[in-house]
Amino acid sequence: MSADDARIRIIADEMIAAHTQARVCTCPSDLTLEDAYDVAFEIFRKRLGAGLRLAGRKIGMTNRRMWAQYGVDGPLWGYVYNRSLRTEGADVSYSLAGLVEPKIEPEIVFGLRAVPKSGASHEELLACIEWVAHGFEIVHSHVRGWGFTAAQAVADFGLHASLLVGTRVPVANLRDPLRALREFRISLFCNGEERDHGTGASVLDSPLNALGFLVKALADAPQYPPLQPWEVVTTGTLTAALPVSRGETWHTQIEGIELDGMRVRFA
């Protein structure tokens, strides 16, 4: 084992320990993005060894409003597992136990039926999608105060805790889906008070561009698991990522696309 390999494994073990113990960690601030994806892959390997299964991918930092706040200059990706994916519908309860500084992100989720090619057009990407849904990604950070670098975010499970997927709508049931995915509007509420809003264009001008980023990123990094036609892909937050607490109820309202809003009660 090389020194670099040993360091990757040490960091992966520390991130897993922080996740298991629900505590902050000491992920190195000098970690490069390339090494961070290797850490994420080592965590992925260990989680599969512990009995988890790959369910899909999450794409983060697709909302340009967040780039300056978190010191990033482009999107990132991570893994979604069978135990972190929940498909219970549009009204759910969720326990925050075991999470560190959790936040909520309303997102657009795609269910694939084929793997797009790198550089695919929007029409070609859409042809590879079986269904579209609105979902909440629950994210958290083991780096204190969300003060991470882009590399630390990747190494920290991609910030992923859970993906709550709402009602799935077949692509064929969407009117003018290319335009709708770009122009729909969403509002996010906590205990009945609007906290933020966004549009489909908030995510790299369209959630389809987020999917295109992921396809290219994986094509350029064949050392990582390739995208599979059955995967679920969530495309990044449409609003700011906002802190959540036990006892709160959050919900969304959506206009301009045939998707239902969602409600989640935190315990």
Secondary structure as GFF3:
##gff-version 3
##sequence-region A 1 267
A	DSSP	alpha_helix	3	21	.	.	.	ID=ss1
A	DSSP	alpha_helix	33	49	.	.	.	ID=ss2
A	DSSP	beta_strand	54	60	.	.	.	ID=ss3
A	DSSP	three_ten_helix	64	66	.	.	.	ID=ss4
A	DSSP	alpha_helix	67	70	.	.	.	ID=ss5
A	DSSP	beta_strand	76	81	.	.	.	ID=ss6
A	DSSP	beta_strand	85	86	.	.	.	ID=ss7
A	DSSP	beta_strand	91	94	.	.	.	ID=ss8
A	DSSP	beta_strand	103	112	.	.	.	ID=ss9
A	DSSP	alpha_helix	122	127	.	.	.	ID=ss10
A	DSSP	beta_strand	129	139	.	.	.	ID=ss11
A	DSSP	three_ten_helix	144	146	.	.	.	ID=ss12
A	DSSP	alpha_helix	150	155	.	.	.	ID=ss13
A	DSSP	three_ten_helix	157	159	.	.	.	ID=ss14
A	DSSP	beta_strand	160	165	.	.	.	ID=ss15
A	DSSP	beta_strand	169	170	.	.	.	ID=ss16
A	DSSP	three_ten_helix	171	173	.	.	.	ID=ss17
A	DSSP	alpha_helix	177	183	.	.	.	ID=ss18
A	DSSP	beta_strand	185	190	.	.	.	ID=ss19
A	DSSP	beta_strand	193	199	.	.	.	ID=ss20
A	DSSP	three_ten_helix	200	202	.	.	.	ID=ss21
A	DSSP	alpha_helix	207	219	.	.	.	ID=ss22
A	DSSP	beta_strand	232	237	.	.	.	ID=ss23
A	DSSP	beta_strand	242	243	.	.	.	ID=ss24
A	DSSP	beta_strand	249	255	.	.	.	ID=ss25
A	DSSP	beta_strand	263	266	.	.	.	ID=ss26
###
